[in-house]
Amino acid sequence: MSKLNPKLVSELQCYGAKEFSACYNCGNCTAVCSLASENNEFPRKMIRLSTLGLENEIESSLEPWLCYYCGECSSTCPRQAEPGELMMSLRRYLTARYDWTGLSKRFYTSEIWELGAIFLLAAFILVMFIFFHGPMTTELTAESGVKLNTFAPWKTIEIGDWIMAALLGFFLLSNIFNMYLKVIVRNKNIKIPIKLYLTTLWDLAFNFATQWEFSKSENKTKIAGKQFNISPYWIMHWFLMSGYVLMLIMIMVFLGWFQTDNIYEWWHPQRLLGYYATFGLMAGLIYFFYNRIKKEQESGKHSHFSDWVFIVLLALTTITGILVHFFRIYGLPLPTYYMYVFHLMVLFPMLMIEVPFSKWSHLAYRPFAIYFAKVIKAAEKVNSKD
């Protein structure tokens, strides 16, 4: 039975949807949307559900995740109802609805809660270093440079990384399971054989690794006067994501190899991988900062507070990581130690807040949404034959 929430319009405004009530159902957004079909009035259906306050139907829908904010609907809307921004806001709203802890809702709807959590977690890291750091050795030898592992032993940091990874995995996977309950289990009209989950599993892995649907959005790329069917938004997004994932793997899996006091040559794999991760992060950050400041593309015209928090935290994490590397390479012990602490003070809250409860969780929800959509579509074909 449908649950009507008369306050849903005002709730969605807290998640960033400001103008969708201006929609008068002309259907122009559906006419220009490449995701629309004869049986799916995309994105007009979501506008209608939001206006009526049908929160159960929104919760069980995958459409907000299938939208990659190409901006065609918003740029052609005669009423400036911003349907693209509504879809973005619904993704924030759904993230909060999947989250059983209630923290996502707090972070998305309260600037004080989000900033307070960031400073609290940063303060925790600072206190841990104040009381438990190792000797701040300033002597340099010919065999090794700054003794970072004397100040912050990698084995101790690795234990902290594993505890953090376990917490992140628990929160994120439990929220994805909640998504599954709302999208699949709640839908009693579709019977899904177990084998369909297995036969479509490749799509989940592929979309998680590439976010390929992004490549179909926005303006296409021109190189040497030739048109390529790849979105620049996707290219920069992929650089950002690949750099982040590579750095995360090196920190959480190969920290003993990555955080070493030995100074390798620039062509050593350890440094080359680190340089690529840094390049990917910086390229993506510069692009998204530019996009949100210049507001030339629809996807950058309406920035929620959480959007800025995410890219600022990621930028600070990247810049402080670069400075740690620079100070260590050039034999500056004290700046290395202090910057390393500040680096972790930014990195820890960014991961603990953004991965399970905010912007970074979208990297998991989108692939799972595409996966669930294909599973449902395959099940509908099987059921129609029976």
C-alpha positions as CSV (number, residue, x, y, z in Angstrom):
1,M,0.0,0.0,0.0
2,S,1.3,3.4,-0.9
3,K,2.5,5.6,1.9
4,L,1.7,9.3,1.5
5,N,4.1,11.7,3.1
6,P,2.7,15.3,2.8
7,K,6.1,16.7,4.1
8,L,8.2,15.0,1.4
9,V,8.5,18.1,-0.8
10,S,10.0,20.1,2.1
11,E,12.2,17.1,3.0
12,L,13.6,16.8,-0.5
13,Q,14.4,20.5,-0.5
14,C,16.8,19.8,2.4
15,Y,18.5,17.4,0.1
16,G,18.9,20.0,-2.6
17,A,15.7,19.8,-4.7
18,K,14.5,23.4,-4.8
19,E,12.4,24.0,-7.9
20,F,10.7,20.7,-8.9
21,S,7.3,21.9,-7.6
22,A,7.2,24.3,-10.6
23,C,6.7,21.3,-12.9
24,Y,3.4,21.4,-14.8
25,N,3.8,17.9,-16.3
26,C,4.5,19.0,-19.9
27,G,6.6,15.9,-20.6
28,N,9.5,17.8,-22.2
29,C,12.0,16.2,-19.9
30,T,10.8,12.7,-20.9
31,A,10.9,13.6,-24.6
32,V,14.6,14.5,-24.4
33,C,15.8,11.9,-22.0
34,S,17.7,9.0,-23.5
35,L,16.6,6.7,-20.7
36,A,12.9,7.2,-21.3
37,S,10.9,4.5,-23.0
38,E,7.3,3.7,-23.9
39,N,6.8,2.1,-20.5
40,N,8.9,4.5,-18.5
41,E,8.3,8.2,-18.3
42,F,11.8,9.1,-17.2
43,P,12.3,11.4,-15.3
44,R,8.8,12.7,-15.2
45,K,7.6,9.7,-13.1
46,M,10.0,10.6,-10.3
47,I,8.9,14.2,-10.4
48,R,5.3,13.1,-10.0
49,L,6.1,10.7,-7.2
50,S,8.0,13.4,-5.4
51,T,5.2,15.9,-5.8
52,L,2.6,13.5,-4.5
53,G,4.8,12.4,-1.5
54,L,4.8,8.7,-2.4
55,E,7.9,7.8,-0.5
56,N,7.5,4.0,-0.7
57,E,7.5,4.1,-4.5
58,I,10.5,6.3,-4.5
59,E,12.4,4.0,-2.0
60,S,11.8,1.0,-4.2
61,S,12.8,2.8,-7.4
62,L,16.2,2.5,-9.1
63,E,15.6,5.4,-11.5
64,P,17.5,8.1,-9.6
65,W,20.6,5.9,-9.7
66,L,20.2,5.1,-13.4
67,C,20.3,8.9,-14.1
68,Y,23.8,10.3,-14.7
69,Y,22.8,13.9,-14.8
70,C,23.5,14.7,-18.5
71,G,21.5,17.9,-17.9
72,E,19.3,17.7,-21.0
73,C,16.1,17.6,-19.0
74,S,17.0,20.7,-16.9
75,S,18.4,22.7,-19.8
76,T,15.2,22.2,-21.9
77,C,12.7,22.6,-19.1
78,P,10.3,25.5,-19.9
79,R,9.6,26.0,-16.2
80,Q,13.2,25.7,-14.8
81,A,11.9,22.9,-12.5
82,E,15.4,21.4,-12.6
83,P,14.5,17.7,-13.0
84,G,18.2,16.8,-13.2
85,E,18.8,18.3,-9.8
86,L,15.8,16.5,-8.4
87,M,17.3,13.2,-9.5
88,M,20.6,14.2,-7.8
89,S,18.6,15.1,-4.6
90,L,16.7,11.8,-4.7
91,R,20.1,10.0,-4.7
92,R,21.0,11.8,-1.5
93,Y,17.5,11.1,-0.1
94,L,17.8,7.4,-1.0
95,T,21.3,7.1,0.5
96,A,19.7,8.4,3.8
97,R,16.8,5.9,3.5
98,Y,19.1,2.9,2.9
99,D,21.2,3.9,5.9
100,W,19.8,2.2,9.0
101,T,22.0,4.3,11.4
102,G,20.4,7.6,10.4
103,L,23.7,9.3,10.0
104,S,23.3,9.9,6.3
105,K,20.2,11.9,6.9
106,R,22.0,13.9,9.6
107,F,25.0,14.6,7.4
108,Y,22.9,15.6,4.3
109,T,20.4,17.8,6.1
110,S,22.6,19.5,8.7
111,E,25.8,21.3,8.1
112,I,26.6,21.3,11.8
113,W,26.3,17.6,12.0
114,E,28.6,17.0,9.1
115,L,31.2,19.5,10.1
116,G,31.0,18.4,13.7
117,A,31.6,14.7,12.8
118,I,34.6,15.7,10.7
119,F,36.2,17.7,13.4
120,L,35.4,15.1,16.0
121,L,37.1,12.3,14.0
122,A,40.0,14.6,13.2
123,A,40.4,15.4,16.9
124,F,40.4,11.6,17.7
125,I,43.4,11.1,15.3
126,L,45.2,14.1,16.8
127,V,44.7,12.8,20.3
128,M,45.9,9.3,19.3
129,F,49.2,10.7,17.9
130,I,49.7,13.1,20.9
131,F,49.7,10.1,23.3
132,F,51.0,7.2,21.2
133,H,53.4,8.5,18.5
134,G,57.0,7.2,18.4
135,P,60.2,9.2,18.6
136,M,60.4,12.2,16.3
137,T,63.9,11.4,15.0
138,T,65.6,14.2,13.1
139,E,68.8,12.3,12.2
140,L,69.2,11.3,8.5
141,T,71.4,8.4,7.3
142,A,72.8,7.5,3.9
143,E,70.7,4.3,3.9
144,S,67.4,5.9,4.7
145,G,65.8,9.3,4.8
146,V,63.2,10.6,7.3
147,K,62.3,7.8,9.8
148,L,58.6,8.1,9.4
149,N,58.1,4.5,10.6
150,T,59.9,5.3,13.8
151,F,57.3,8.1,14.4
152,A,54.3,6.2,13.1
153,P,55.1,2.4,12.7
154,W,53.4,1.1,9.6
155,K,52.3,-2.1,11.4
156,T,50.4,0.0,13.9
157,I,48.9,2.2,11.2
158,E,48.0,-0.9,9.3
159,I,46.0,-2.3,12.2
160,G,44.1,1.0,12.3
161,D,43.5,0.7,8.6
162,W,42.1,-2.8,8.9
163,I,39.7,-1.7,11.7
164,M,38.6,1.2,9.6
165,A,38.1,-1.0,6.6
166,A,36.0,-3.5,8.6
167,L,33.8,-0.7,9.8
168,L,33.4,0.8,6.4
169,G,32.6,-2.6,4.9
170,F,30.1,-3.3,7.6
171,F,28.2,-0.1,7.2
172,L,28.3,0.1,3.4
173,L,27.3,-3.6,2.8
174,S,24.5,-3.5,5.4
175,N,23.1,-0.4,3.7
176,I,23.4,-2.1,0.3
177,F,21.5,-5.0,1.8
178,N,18.8,-2.6,3.0
179,M,18.7,-1.2,-0.5
180,Y,18.1,-4.8,-1.8
181,L,15.3,-5.3,0.7
182,K,13.5,-2.1,-0.4
183,V,14.0,-2.6,-4.2
184,I,13.8,-6.4,-4.6
185,V,12.2,-8.0,-1.6
186,R,9.5,-5.4,-1.3
187,N,8.5,-6.1,-4.9
188,K,6.2,-9.1,-4.5
189,N,5.1,-9.1,-8.1
190,I,8.5,-10.4,-9.5
191,K,9.9,-13.8,-8.8
192,I,13.6,-13.8,-9.3
193,P,15.4,-17.2,-9.8
194,I,18.7,-17.4,-7.9
195,K,20.6,-18.2,-11.1
196,L,19.7,-14.7,-12.5
197,Y,21.8,-13.1,-9.7
198,L,24.8,-15.1,-10.9
199,T,24.4,-14.7,-14.6
200,T,24.2,-10.9,-14.3
201,L,27.0,-10.6,-11.7
202,W,29.5,-9.6,-14.4
203,D,27.5,-6.4,-15.0
204,L,28.0,-5.5,-11.3
205,A,31.7,-6.0,-11.4
206,F,32.1,-4.2,-14.7
207,N,30.1,-1.1,-13.7
208,F,31.7,-0.9,-10.3
209,A,35.2,-0.9,-12.0
210,T,34.4,1.5,-14.9
211,Q,31.2,3.4,-14.0
212,W,30.6,2.9,-17.8
213,E,27.2,4.5,-17.9
214,F,28.9,7.8,-17.2
215,S,30.5,7.6,-20.6
216,K,27.1,8.0,-22.2
217,S,26.3,11.3,-20.6
218,E,26.9,15.0,-21.3
219,N,28.9,16.4,-24.2
220,K,31.1,14.2,-26.2
221,T,34.9,14.6,-26.5
222,K,36.6,16.2,-29.5
223,I,40.3,15.4,-30.1
224,A,42.1,16.8,-33.2
225,G,38.7,17.7,-34.6
226,K,37.3,14.2,-34.4
227,Q,34.2,13.4,-32.3
228,F,34.6,10.6,-29.8
229,N,31.7,8.9,-28.1
230,I,33.1,9.4,-24.6
231,S,32.0,12.0,-22.1
232,P,34.7,14.2,-20.6
233,Y,32.8,14.0,-17.3
234,W,33.3,10.2,-17.3
235,I,37.0,10.5,-18.2
236,M,37.6,12.9,-15.3
237,H,35.4,10.8,-13.0
238,W,37.3,7.7,-13.9
239,F,40.7,9.3,-13.3
240,L,39.4,10.5,-9.9
241,M,38.0,7.1,-9.0
242,S,40.9,5.0,-10.2
243,G,43.4,7.2,-8.4
244,Y,41.4,7.0,-5.2
245,V,40.9,3.2,-5.4
246,L,44.6,2.6,-6.2
247,M,45.8,4.8,-3.3
248,L,43.3,3.1,-1.0
249,I,44.6,-0.4,-2.0
250,M,48.2,0.7,-1.5
251,I,47.4,2.1,2.0
252,M,45.2,-0.8,3.2
253,V,46.8,-3.8,1.5
254,F,50.4,-2.8,0.8
255,L,51.2,-0.2,3.5
256,G,54.5,-1.9,4.5
257,W,55.7,-1.5,0.9
258,F,54.2,2.0,0.4
259,Q,55.1,3.6,3.7
260,T,58.8,3.0,3.8
261,D,61.8,5.0,5.0
262,N,63.8,4.0,1.9
263,I,64.0,6.5,-0.9
264,Y,63.5,4.8,-4.2
265,E,64.3,6.1,-7.6
266,W,61.5,7.9,-9.4
267,W,61.0,5.0,-11.8
268,H,60.4,2.5,-9.0
269,P,56.9,0.9,-9.2
270,Q,56.1,2.2,-5.7
271,R,56.6,5.7,-6.8
272,L,55.1,5.4,-10.2
273,L,51.9,3.9,-8.8
274,G,51.8,6.7,-6.2
275,Y,52.3,9.3,-8.9
276,Y,49.5,7.9,-11.1
277,A,47.1,7.9,-8.1
278,T,48.1,11.5,-7.4
279,F,47.6,12.5,-11.0
280,G,44.2,10.8,-11.2
281,L,43.0,12.5,-8.0
282,M,44.4,16.0,-9.0
283,A,43.0,15.8,-12.6
284,G,39.6,14.9,-11.3
285,L,39.6,17.4,-8.5
286,I,40.7,20.3,-10.8
287,Y,37.9,19.3,-13.3
288,F,35.2,19.1,-10.7
289,F,36.2,22.3,-8.9
290,Y,36.2,24.1,-12.2
291,N,32.8,22.6,-13.1
292,R,31.2,23.7,-9.8
293,I,32.8,27.2,-9.8
294,K,32.2,28.1,-13.5
295,K,28.7,26.4,-13.6
296,E,28.9,25.9,-17.3
297,Q,27.5,22.4,-17.2
298,E,24.1,21.5,-15.7
299,S,25.7,19.0,-13.3
300,G,27.8,21.8,-11.8
301,K,25.2,24.5,-11.5
302,H,23.6,23.4,-8.2
303,S,26.1,22.3,-5.5
304,H,24.8,20.9,-2.3
305,F,26.9,21.6,0.8
306,S,27.9,17.9,1.0
307,D,29.3,18.2,-2.6
308,W,31.7,20.9,-1.5
309,V,32.6,19.0,1.7
310,F,33.5,15.9,-0.3
311,I,35.8,17.6,-2.9
312,V,37.4,19.8,-0.2
313,L,38.2,16.8,2.0
314,L,39.5,14.8,-1.0
315,A,41.6,17.8,-2.1
316,L,43.1,18.3,1.3
317,T,43.8,14.6,1.6
318,T,45.6,14.6,-1.8
319,I,47.6,17.9,-1.1
320,T,48.7,16.8,2.3
321,G,49.8,13.4,0.9
322,I,51.8,15.2,-1.7
323,L,53.5,17.4,0.9
324,V,54.3,14.4,3.1
325,H,56.0,12.8,0.1
326,F,57.8,16.0,-0.8
327,F,59.1,16.6,2.8
328,R,60.2,13.0,3.1
329,I,62.0,12.9,-0.2
330,Y,63.9,16.1,0.6
331,G,64.9,15.1,4.1
332,L,62.7,17.4,6.3
333,P,61.8,15.3,9.4
334,L,59.6,17.6,11.5
335,P,57.5,18.9,8.6
336,T,57.1,15.3,7.5
337,Y,55.8,14.2,10.9
338,Y,53.4,17.1,11.4
339,M,52.1,16.9,7.9
340,Y,51.6,13.1,8.2
341,V,49.4,13.7,11.3
342,F,47.4,16.4,9.5
343,H,47.1,14.1,6.5
344,L,45.5,11.3,8.6
345,M,43.3,13.9,10.4
346,V,41.7,14.7,7.0
347,L,41.9,11.2,5.5
348,F,40.2,9.4,8.4
349,P,37.0,11.5,8.6
350,M,36.8,11.6,4.8
351,L,36.7,7.8,4.6
352,M,34.5,7.3,7.6
353,I,31.9,9.8,6.5
354,E,32.0,9.9,2.7
355,V,32.3,6.2,2.0
356,P,29.3,4.7,3.9
357,F,27.2,7.7,4.6
358,S,27.6,10.4,1.9
359,K,28.9,11.1,-1.6
360,W,31.4,8.3,-2.0
361,S,28.8,5.7,-1.3
362,H,27.2,6.5,-4.7
363,L,30.1,4.6,-6.3
364,A,28.6,1.4,-4.8
365,Y,24.9,2.2,-5.1
366,R,25.0,3.0,-8.8
367,P,26.5,-0.3,-9.9
368,F,24.2,-2.2,-7.6
369,A,21.2,-0.3,-9.0
370,I,22.2,-1.2,-12.6
371,Y,22.7,-4.8,-11.4
372,F,19.3,-5.0,-9.7
373,A,17.7,-3.4,-12.8
374,K,19.1,-6.0,-15.1
375,V,18.2,-8.8,-12.7
376,I,14.6,-7.5,-12.6
377,K,14.4,-7.1,-16.4
378,A,15.7,-10.7,-16.8
379,A,13.2,-12.0,-14.3
380,E,10.4,-10.3,-16.1
381,K,11.3,-12.0,-19.4
382,V,11.5,-15.4,-17.6
383,N,8.1,-14.8,-15.9
384,S,6.5,-13.7,-19.2
385,K,7.4,-17.0,-20.8
386,D,6.0,-19.1,-17.9
